[in-house]
Amino acid sequence: MKIRPAVLAVPVLAALVLTGCQTQNKSGTSAGPGSSSDKVTIMVGGAAKVIYMPAKLTEQLGYFKDQGLNVELVDTPAGVTAETALLANQAQGVVGFYDHTIDMQAKGKCLQSVVQFANVPGEVEMVSKAQAGTIKSPTDFKGRKLGVTSPGSSTDFLTQYLAGNAGVATADYTTVKAGADSTFIAAMNSGGIDAGMTTDPTVARLTKTGDGQILLDMRTEQGTKAALGGLYPASSLYMACDYVAAHKDVVQKLANAFVKTLAYITGNDAATIAAKMPADYAGTDKELYVKSINDSKGMFTANGVMDAKGAENALAVLGKFSPAVKPKKDSIDITKTYTTEFATAAKS
């Protein structure tokens, strides 16, 4: 598999931007005068992406403060960057894809999803306008330039699976680091990628301009099952297992806040939700931002609880191609990659 960066791709944010997280005590909380024992730093693998909307929305609604938590959300361009910061003890949690917990168990690390935001990826495989007539399915990926957020990201995982399932080896296409939002759009419009995997609001922008067309839609259960053979739990809050075991009170407060937000998403229309988000998330087209939320909001769970069969399917998908997971698939304990303890006990 050939890998190259896309034109205009955003440089990976250095994990050291975590100001205030460089001096921590053994409990994982920030040291220093006036610091709260419930201070939590959470990395978000693309805060403006609708799939990760619960993170910023929870902050905007004041639900973290309602729980007595001092939460710092740190935006990073990709989930793999956020995972790296977590493993380096520069953060206590990540809002990112659940499949990283499986990948890390295969590498000897224990991470757990503690609140499952969605049981589908919320991802869409887009084809550029120039290639729409020739790329009709993943069987046409051979010889193409395929965009992912970054190598090792969940979009990379899913692209490898879709290609492999269609008989196209990873060596038969070029993986391009295309990022998201404007960098992804620029890569598609310049011919830097022929197709690629992205989320709303990028999907809404590309379909509105006609610069991209939907090939595979994994924002719904039906589309996910068709593409991946079952549900594929994705957007979540995951944390290191030892942190979860040592700070159950903090984790429960986080679950309380996030589950309340999921209920808010379920109970309100897209326009109401959009109005709660920072104005710059909508950019200059507020109507398009509302549409992007409306097109994706159905992916979110109402209670934050993992679908057990979906977790098994995620392992099955990774076990077909991942060099880390494939040789250890039969020894991975999927029950250690998530817990439903906190979501089921959540209360506002």
SEBA-694987 format. One record per residue (C-alpha): x, y, z. Coordinates in pm, 1 decimal, m for minus. Example, Ala and Ser with C-alpha at 12.3 -4.5 7.8 and 13.67 -1.06 7.14 Angstrom:
% SEBA-694987
((1230.0; m450.0; 780.0))
((1367.0; m106.0; 714.0))
% end
This chain:
% SEBA-694987
((0.0; 0.0; 0.0))
((154.2; 327.3; m116.7))
((102.0; 624.7; 113.9))
((145.1; 991.5; 34.3))
((13.3; 1315.8; 179.4))
((m261.0; 1501.9; m7.3))
((m207.9; 1851.1; m139.4))
((m292.2; 2107.4; 129.9))
((m330.5; 1839.9; 397.7))
((m325.3; 1984.8; 749.5))
((m7.2; 1896.4; 943.3))
((m69.6; 1666.4; 1235.7))
((m118.9; 1862.9; 1553.7))
((160.4; 1797.7; 1799.1))
((36.9; 1627.4; 2109.7))
((229.0; 1878.5; 2316.3))
((m40.5; 2142.2; 2257.6))
((m198.7; 2005.1; 2569.2))
((m125.1; 2307.4; 2780.5))
((m189.7; 2239.3; 3142.4))
((m145.2; 1864.2; 3091.8))
((229.5; 1849.1; 3113.6))
((239.4; 1835.2; 3493.7))
((14.5; 1564.5; 3623.7))
((4.6; 1368.2; 3940.3))
((m39.0; 992.2; 3953.0))
((m416.9; 1017.2; 3958.1))
((m410.7; 1174.9; 3613.2))
((m540.7; 1511.0; 3734.6))
((m362.6; 1837.6; 3680.6))
((m138.1; 1952.5; 3958.9))
((m114.8; 2314.2; 4068.0))
((m298.7; 2577.8; 4267.1))
((m674.8; 2580.9; 4228.6))
((m690.9; 2267.7; 4014.6))
((m994.3; 2043.7; 4044.0))
((m961.9; 1679.7; 4138.1))
((m1212.3; 1616.2; 3857.7))
((m1006.4; 1788.9; 3586.6))
((m1019.8; 1577.6; 3270.5))
((m853.5; 1637.6; 2934.8))
((m1028.0; 1475.9; 2639.8))
((m876.9; 1462.6; 2292.0))
((m1127.6; 1487.9; 2007.2))
((m1034.8; 1346.8; 1667.4))
((m1190.7; 1633.9; 1472.0))
((m1425.0; 1838.8; 1688.2))
((m1612.2; 1994.8; 1394.9))
((m1709.8; 1653.6; 1254.5))
((m2073.2; 1570.4; 1318.5))
((m1976.8; 1217.2; 1426.8))
((m1796.7; 1371.4; 1726.7))
((m2056.8; 1641.7; 1791.5))
((m2151.1; 1507.3; 2139.5))
((m1816.0; 1626.9; 2276.8))
((m1856.6; 1998.2; 2203.6))
((m2233.8; 1988.1; 2245.2))
((m2196.9; 1853.0; 2599.1))
((m1968.3; 2144.2; 2680.3))
((m2202.1; 2395.5; 2516.2))
((m2501.6; 2262.6; 2709.3))
((m2313.2; 2292.8; 3036.7))
((m2352.1; 1926.2; 3123.5))
((m1988.5; 1880.2; 3227.3))
((m2019.0; 2165.6; 3475.5))
((m2348.7; 2025.2; 3600.0))
((m2153.1; 1715.7; 3702.9))
((m1885.7; 1922.1; 3875.9))
((m1629.3; 1836.2; 3611.2))
((m1357.9; 2059.3; 3471.8))
((m1322.2; 1921.5; 3118.6))
((m1077.0; 2045.7; 2858.6))
((m1151.5; 1940.1; 2501.3))
((m846.5; 1938.4; 2274.7))
((m906.7; 1917.3; 1900.7))
((m677.2; 1703.1; 1685.1))
((m700.3; 1633.5; 1310.3))
((m732.5; 1254.8; 1342.4))
((m825.6; 986.3; 1592.4))
((m486.2; 819.6; 1570.4))
((m324.6; 1143.4; 1694.9))
((m564.5; 1153.7; 1988.7))
((m489.4; 790.8; 2071.3))
((m118.1; 867.0; 2078.1))
((m172.3; 1146.7; 2331.1))
((m381.2; 916.9; 2550.0))
((m116.8; 644.8; 2550.9))
((144.0; 907.7; 2641.9))
((m65.3; 1003.5; 2948.2))
((m121.8; 1352.6; 2806.5))
((m498.6; 1308.5; 2824.0))
((m747.4; 1103.5; 3021.6))
((m988.8; 1026.6; 2740.3))
((m1046.1; 1030.7; 2364.8))
((m1358.9; 1097.7; 2166.9))
((m1283.9; 878.3; 1868.6))
((m1360.6; 547.1; 1701.1))
((m1415.0; 239.5; 1914.6))
((m1206.9; 17.8; 1682.4))
((m887.7; 170.4; 1823.9))
((m952.9; m21.7; 2146.9))
((m941.8; m350.3; 1954.4))
((m631.3; m249.8; 1762.8))
((m456.6; m151.2; 2086.0))
((m544.8; m475.2; 2266.3))
((m372.3; m660.3; 1982.9))
((m66.8; m443.9; 2057.1))
((m73.2; m517.2; 2429.4))
((m254.6; m202.1; 2547.4))
((m590.0; m189.5; 2726.6))
((m838.3; 80.2; 2626.0))
((m1213.5; 77.0; 2690.0))
((m1512.8; 251.9; 2538.4))
((m1708.0; 382.6; 2837.7))
((m1983.0; 565.3; 2646.4))
((m2075.5; 450.1; 2296.4))
((m2211.5; 745.4; 2097.0))
((m2292.3; 547.7; 1782.2))
((m2313.7; 189.3; 1661.4))
((m2247.7; 284.7; 1297.3))
((m1942.0; 466.9; 1155.0))
((m2118.0; 776.1; 1022.1))
((m1864.3; 766.2; 738.6))
((m1932.5; 806.3; 367.6))
((m1717.9; 692.7; 74.5))
((m1724.2; 980.6; m172.0))
((m1620.0; 972.6; m538.0))
((m1495.2; 1281.5; m718.6))
((m1707.2; 1425.6; m997.2))
((m1432.3; 1342.7; m1245.7))
((m1427.8; 973.5; m1147.8))
((m1797.4; 918.0; m1081.1))
((m1844.2; 742.6; m1412.3))
((m1564.8; 492.0; m1354.4))
((m1575.8; 415.4; m980.0))
((m1903.4; 237.6; m917.9))
((m1806.1; 6.9; m630.0))
((m1497.6; m89.9; m424.8))
((m1400.7; m333.3; m702.0))
((m1299.8; m22.0; m897.1))
((m1050.2; 91.3; m630.0))
((m759.9; m80.8; m806.2))
((m506.0; 173.3; m927.6))
((m689.7; 461.3; m757.3))
((m588.1; 729.2; m510.4))
((m807.7; 685.2; m202.5))
((m833.1; 951.5; 65.6))
((m834.3; 877.1; 438.5))
((m798.7; 1105.1; 739.4))
((m448.3; 971.4; 800.9))
((m268.3; 634.6; 784.9))
((m368.7; 419.7; 1082.8))
((m697.0; 604.3; 1127.6))
((m1035.9; 435.3; 1132.6))
((m1103.7; 564.6; 781.0))
((m787.2; 381.3; 677.3))
((m909.1; 64.3; 854.8))
((m1246.5; 78.7; 681.5))
((m1098.2; 157.4; 340.3))
((m867.9; m144.1; 365.3))
((m1162.3; m365.6; 456.5))
((m1386.2; m239.1; 175.1))
((m1109.0; m281.2; m80.4))
((m1001.4; m622.3; 46.3))
((m1358.0; m748.3; 60.6))
((m1388.4; m653.9; m306.2))
((m1068.6; m839.3; m397.4))
((m845.2; m529.8; m413.6))
((m525.2; m561.4; m211.8))
((m383.1; m264.6; m23.5))
((m83.7; m269.8; m259.3))
((m319.5; m212.9; m551.6))
((m424.4; 139.5; m455.1))
((m258.2; 449.0; m312.6))
((m357.8; 570.8; 32.7))
((m361.9; 950.0; 50.8))
((m366.7; 1148.0; 373.7))
((m652.4; 1384.3; 289.0))
((m761.3; 1504.4; 631.5))
((m1115.2; 1640.9; 651.5))
((m1321.8; 1945.7; 564.7))
((m1137.4; 2192.6; 337.0))
((m827.0; 1975.3; 288.6))
((m1036.1; 1676.1; 182.8))
((m1240.2; 1889.4; m55.2))
((m925.3; 2047.9; m200.6))
((m768.7; 1704.4; m254.7))
((m1079.6; 1582.7; m435.4))
((m1116.3; 1893.0; m651.6))
((m747.1; 1896.9; m749.9))
((m737.8; 1529.5; m845.3))
((m522.8; 1446.8; m544.1))
((m774.0; 1173.1; m461.8))
((m1018.3; 985.9; m683.2))
((m1237.1; 880.0; m393.0))
((m1219.5; 897.8; m17.7))
((m1388.0; 844.7; 315.8))
((m1521.2; 1140.2; 511.5))
((m1809.1; 1259.5; 728.6))
((m2054.9; 1543.9; 759.6))
((m2033.9; 1838.4; 717.4))
((m1781.2; 1759.6; 440.0))
((m2028.6; 1520.8; 275.7))
((m2299.1; 1787.8; 270.5))
((m2061.9; 2041.4; 115.2))
((m1945.1; 1806.3; m159.9))
((m2294.7; 1692.1; m252.2))
((m2425.9; 2049.2; m257.1))
((m2157.4; 2167.2; m501.4))
((m2170.0; 1846.7; m703.6))
((m1795.1; 1799.8; m664.5))
((m1847.4; 1461.6; m501.5))
((m2098.6; 1179.4; m517.1))
((m2187.4; 921.2; m251.5))
((m2064.3; 570.4; m324.9))
((m2124.1; 405.3; 15.7))
((m2324.1; 558.0; 300.6))
((m2248.3; 426.8; 648.8))
((m2450.1; 688.3; 836.4))
((m2738.7; 444.1; 876.0))
((m2775.3; 90.3; 1007.5))
((m2893.8; m28.9; 665.9))
((m2597.3; 122.7; 482.6))
((m2350.6; m1.7; 743.2))
((m2480.8; m357.2; 731.2))
((m2464.6; m355.0; 351.2))
((m2104.5; m231.0; 349.5))
((m1962.4; m408.5; 654.4))
((m2186.1; m709.4; 711.1))
((m2326.3; m580.8; 1040.4))
((m2315.3; m286.9; 1278.4))
((m1979.0; m121.2; 1341.0))
((m1965.6; 76.5; 1668.1))
((m1767.0; 390.9; 1609.0))
((m1783.4; 730.6; 1778.6))
((m1725.7; 686.5; 2152.2))
((m1551.8; 807.7; 2464.6))
((m1268.4; 566.3; 2531.8))
((m1012.9; 568.4; 2812.2))
((m723.7; 362.2; 2945.3))
((m848.5; 62.5; 3144.9))
((m634.8; 144.5; 3447.4))
((m770.0; 500.6; 3456.6))
((m1128.5; 370.6; 3440.4))
((m1064.7; 128.0; 3727.9))
((m900.0; 393.9; 3944.6))
((m1143.4; 681.8; 3875.8))
((m1488.9; 529.0; 3856.7))
((m1650.7; 834.4; 4011.5))
((m1510.2; 1064.5; 3741.3))
((m1596.3; 820.6; 3462.1))
((m1952.6; 795.8; 3591.8))
((m1987.1; 1174.5; 3588.8))
((m1861.5; 1182.7; 3230.4))
((m2110.9; 912.4; 3136.7))
((m2390.4; 1107.6; 3306.1))
((m2304.5; 1415.8; 3099.9))
((m2263.1; 1238.7; 2766.3))
((m2573.9; 1021.1; 2798.2))
((m2776.6; 1332.7; 2878.2))
((m2638.5; 1489.0; 2558.2))
((m2730.0; 1182.1; 2353.9))
((m3084.2; 1211.6; 2485.4))
((m3080.6; 1579.9; 2387.7))
((m2974.8; 1490.2; 2031.7))
((m3248.4; 1228.2; 2008.4))
((m3514.0; 1465.5; 2142.1))
((m3436.4; 1777.0; 1936.4))
((m3431.9; 1867.1; 1568.3))
((m3116.8; 1954.5; 1377.5))
((m3181.6; 2330.3; 1378.6))
((m3213.0; 2336.1; 1757.4))
((m2891.6; 2137.3; 1795.7))
((m2703.5; 2355.2; 1545.4))
((m2803.1; 2666.8; 1736.7))
((m2624.1; 2530.9; 2043.9))
((m2296.2; 2470.7; 1860.6))
((m2022.9; 2735.0; 1813.3))
((m2108.8; 2968.9; 1526.4))
((m1783.4; 2897.8; 1342.7))
((m1878.7; 2530.8; 1305.4))
((m2146.9; 2636.3; 1056.0))
((m1918.1; 2872.1; 866.9))
((m2097.3; 3090.4; 615.8))
((m2372.4; 2839.9; 533.7))
((m2589.6; 2777.9; 838.9))
((m2856.1; 2592.6; 639.8))
((m2599.1; 2346.8; 508.0))
((m2469.6; 2284.7; 860.6))
((m2823.0; 2211.0; 981.1))
((m2862.4; 1968.8; 689.8))
((m2537.1; 1794.4; 776.8))
((m2657.0; 1739.8; 1134.7))
((m2995.8; 1620.7; 1014.5))
((m2837.3; 1374.6; 772.1))
((m2619.3; 1222.8; 1046.2))
((m2805.1; 1263.7; 1377.1))
((m2986.4; 931.9; 1337.0))
((m2655.6; 750.3; 1388.3))
((m2637.2; 840.4; 1758.3))
((m2753.8; 604.1; 2030.0))
((m3007.4; 732.1; 2281.5))
((m2839.3; 570.0; 2583.1))
((m2465.2; 537.1; 2516.0))
((m2471.5; 157.4; 2545.4))
((m2255.8; m61.5; 2322.8))
((m2424.0; m307.8; 2085.9))
((m2246.4; m634.2; 2172.3))
((m2298.3; m792.3; 1829.9))
((m2167.6; m475.5; 1670.0))
((m1849.9; m501.2; 1876.4))
((m1804.9; m858.9; 1757.3))
((m1849.9; m744.8; 1397.5))
((m1586.6; m473.7; 1442.6))
((m1343.4; m744.1; 1553.9))
((m1440.6; m957.3; 1254.1))
((m1378.4; m666.3; 1015.7))
((m1037.8; m581.9; 1163.9))
((m949.0; m949.9; 1181.1))
((m969.3; m980.4; 803.5))
((m693.0; m733.7; 714.5))
((m528.8; m561.6; 1012.2))
((m166.5; m676.1; 1049.9))
((m199.5; m622.6; 1425.8))
((m540.4; m782.4; 1480.3))
((m548.0; m1060.7; 1220.2))
((m288.4; m1290.8; 1383.3))
((m439.3; m1235.6; 1730.0))
((m808.3; m1228.8; 1642.6))
((m894.5; m1549.9; 1826.8))
((m717.5; m1441.5; 2145.9))
((m866.2; m1092.0; 2173.0))
((m1115.4; m1054.7; 2457.3))
((m1373.2; m821.7; 2304.7))
((m1548.1; m774.8; 2640.5))
((m1241.3; m589.6; 2769.8))
((m1260.8; m329.2; 2491.3))
((m1579.3; m171.5; 2625.8))
((m1793.9; m147.6; 2935.3))
((m2165.2; m73.4; 2969.0))
((m2136.1; m18.0; 3344.8))
((m2135.2; 360.1; 3335.6))
((m2383.1; 427.2; 3052.9))
((m2644.9; 197.3; 3203.6))
((m2606.3; 369.7; 3541.9))
((m2605.5; 719.5; 3394.9))
((m2830.3; 980.6; 3550.0))
((m2850.9; 1356.0; 3513.6))
% end
